Amino acid sequence: MELEAFRDKYQEIMSIYRAVDNIDPEYFEFDKKYLKHIFKIQVNYQKGKFSLDELLQDDPRSSAYNPIEASAIRQQIIEAGKKIKKTILNLQQNDTLKTDIKYLVVIEGQASSDSYHNDDYFNNDVLSYQRALKLHEFWCNEAGIDFTNMEKCELVIAGSGEHGVPRAPRISKDDDTRNQRFLIHIVPVIGDIHLNSKVSALKHSTGIS
C-alpha cells in the first residue's frame, strides 16, 4: 500500500509539471532547453522606458505610433496574466493527494542590447528589472492579479538585461528589439509529502520560506 501511495503521489507531481509546461500556447512558448516560458506578446518600449504606458506605439513621434494597437497589446498582457493565475489556481484545486506543493513565479525582464545611458544606474540590467516590476504592478492595478497574495505562491521579480537566456535572434544588425520581452518561470516547489500520519517522505531540499 505504501508503494502504491508513492506511485500515486509521483504521478500527480508529474501531472503538475506537465500542466505547467503546457500553459496556454497563445501567450507562452515553453523553452525546453532553459525550462522557461517565453512571453510571446511582443512588447516594444520607447527607448529607456519601462512602463507599459510607454510603448513605442504610444509615442506620437514614432513611425510606429498606433494607440489602438498599444491598447490591444496591453489587453493581451492582461489576458496572459489571467492565464497564469488560472493555471496555478487549477493546480491547487486539483491537488487531491494534498501534496505540499508551492509555486514560485518569476517575472524576468530582458532588454535589447542598446546602451541608452552612461550612468551605471541607468543601464539595461536595471531597466529590465524595472520593466518586470512594472509588469507585476500593471497586472495588480489593471486586472487584480497579485501573485504575492495567492495561497502557496511566491513571486520573484528579476532583470537579466542583455545577458539572460534564451535570447531571440536580431531582426537585423542594428535591431535587437525582439529582446525587449519577458520570460515567465512557474516552478513547482515540492515540500514534505506525507504518506500517512507516521511517515514523511520524498523531502525536497528546496522550499519557500
C-alpha positions in Angstrom: 0.0 0.0 0.0 2.8 2.4 0.8 4.5 1.7 -2.6 1.1 2.5 -4.3 0.9 5.7 -2.3 4.3 6.7 -3.5 3.3 5.9 -7.1 0.1 8.0 -6.9 2.0 11.0 -5.5 4.7 10.7 -8.1 2.2 10.6 -10.9 0.4 13.6 -9.5 3.6 15.6 -9.3 4.4 14.7 -12.9 1.0 15.8 -14.0 1.6 19.1 -12.3 4.9 19.6 -14.2 3.2 18.7 -17.5 0.3 21.2 -16.8 2.9 24.0 -16.0 4.9 23.2 -19.2 1.7 23.3 -21.3 0.4 26.7 -20.1 -1.7 28.5 -22.8 0.4 28.4 -26.0 -1.5 31.6 -27.3 0.6 33.7 -24.9 3.5 31.5 -23.9 6.1 29.3 -25.6 8.0 26.8 -23.4 11.7 26.6 -23.9 12.7 23.0 -23.1 16.4 23.8 -23.0 16.2 26.6 -20.4 12.9 25.4 -18.8 11.3 28.9 -19.2 8.1 30.2 -20.6 8.7 32.9 -23.2 6.1 35.6 -23.2 5.0 35.6 -26.9 3.5 39.1 -26.9 6.0 41.4 -28.5 6.5 44.5 -26.3 8.4 47.4 -27.8 9.2 50.2 -25.4 10.2 53.7 -26.1 14.0 53.9 -25.6 14.9 53.8 -21.9 11.3 53.5 -20.7 9.8 50.7 -18.6 6.1 51.5 -18.1 3.6 49.6 -20.1 2.0 53.0 -20.8 5.2 54.0 -22.7 5.2 51.5 -25.6 6.6 52.6 -28.9 3.0 52.6 -30.2 2.2 55.3 -27.5 4.8 57.7 -28.9 3.3 60.3 -31.3 6.9 61.0 -32.5 7.4 57.4 -33.6 6.5 55.9 -37.0 5.0 53.0 -35.1 2.5 55.3 -33.3 -0.8 53.5 -33.0 -2.8 54.0 -29.8 -5.3 51.3 -30.8 -2.5 48.7 -31.2 -0.9 49.8 -27.9 -4.2 49.2 -26.1 -4.6 45.8 -27.8 -1.1 44.8 -26.6 -2.0 45.8 -23.0 -5.2 43.8 -23.2 -3.3 40.8 -24.4 -0.9 41.2 -21.4 -3.9 41.3 -19.0 -5.3 38.1 -20.6 -1.9 36.4 -20.3 -1.7 37.2 -16.6 -5.2 35.7 -16.1 -4.0 32.5 -17.7 -1.1 32.2 -15.3 -3.3 32.8 -12.3 -5.9 30.3 -13.6 -3.2 27.7 -14.2 -2.0 28.0 -10.6 -5.5 28.0 -9.1 -6.4 24.9 -11.1 -3.3 23.1 -9.9 -4.0 24.0 -6.3 -7.7 22.9 -6.5 -6.8 19.6 -8.2 -4.2 18.7 -5.6 -6.3 15.8 -4.4 -3.5 14.0 -2.7 -2.7 17.1 -0.6 0.9 17.3 -1.7 2.7 20.2 -0.1 3.5 21.9 -3.4 4.1 25.6 -3.7 4.6 27.7 -6.8 7.5 30.1 -7.5 6.5 32.6 -10.1 9.5 34.5 -11.6 8.9 37.5 -13.9 12.2 38.1 -15.7 12.7 41.2 -17.8 15.1 41.3 -20.7 16.4 44.2 -22.7 17.7 44.8 -26.2 21.4 45.3 -26.4 21.5 49.1 -26.9 23.0 51.1 -24.2 20.9 54.2 -23.5 22.7 56.0 -20.7 26.3 56.1 -19.4 25.3 56.3 -15.8 25.6 52.9 -14.0 22.1 53.3 -12.5 20.5 53.7 -15.9 21.7 50.5 -17.6 20.0 47.6 -19.2 20.2 45.4 -16.1 18.3 47.9 -14.1 16.0 48.8 -17.0 15.0 45.1 -17.5 14.2 44.8 -13.7 12.1 48.0 -13.8 10.1 46.6 -16.8 9.5 43.3 -14.9 8.4 45.2 -11.8 6.0 47.4 -13.8 4.5 44.3 -15.4 3.7 43.0 -12.0 2.2 46.4 -11.0 0.3 46.5 -14.2 -1.3 43.1 -13.5 -2.2 44.2 -10.0 -3.7 47.5 -11.0 -5.4 46.6 -14.2 -6.6 43.0 -13.6 -6.3 42.5 -9.8 -3.7 39.8 -10.4 -1.3 39.7 -7.5 0.8 36.6 -7.2 2.1 37.7 -3.8 -1.4 37.3 -2.4 -2.1 33.9 -3.8 -2.0 30.9 -1.4 1.2 28.8 -1.7 2.6 31.2 -4.2 5.8 33.3 -4.1 6.7 36.0 -6.6 10.3 36.9 -7.7 10.9 39.9 -9.9 14.2 39.8 -11.9 16.0 41.6 -14.7 18.7 39.9 -16.8 19.4 42.9 -19.1 21.2 41.8 -22.2 22.6 38.6 -20.7 19.7 36.4 -19.8 18.8 33.2 -21.8 17.4 32.4 -24.1 18.0 35.4 -26.4 15.9 36.0 -29.5 17.9 36.5 -32.8 18.3 40.0 -34.0 15.9 41.3 -36.7 18.9 43.0 -38.3 22.4 44.0 -37.4 21.0 47.2 -35.7 17.7 45.9 -34.5 17.6 43.8 -31.3 14.1 44.8 -30.2 12.8 41.2 -30.0 14.7 41.0 -26.7 12.5 43.7 -25.2 10.5 41.0 -23.6 9.6 38.9 -20.6 10.3 35.4 -19.5 8.0 33.7 -17.1 9.1 30.9 -14.8 6.4 28.9 -13.0 8.4 26.5 -10.7 6.5 23.9 -8.6 8.5 23.5 -5.4 8.0 20.2 -3.6 7.9 20.3 0.2 7.1 17.5 2.6 4.9 14.8 1.1 3.1 12.8 3.9 2.0 9.3 3.1 0.2 9.0 6.4 0.4 10.4 9.9 3.6 8.4 10.7 5.5 8.6 7.5 7.0 11.6 5.9 9.0 11.0 2.7 10.2 12.5 -0.5 11.6 15.6 1.2 12.9 18.1 -1.3 15.9 20.2 -0.4 14.3 23.4 -1.8 11.4 25.1 -0.2 9.8 28.5 0.0 10.1 30.3 3.3 
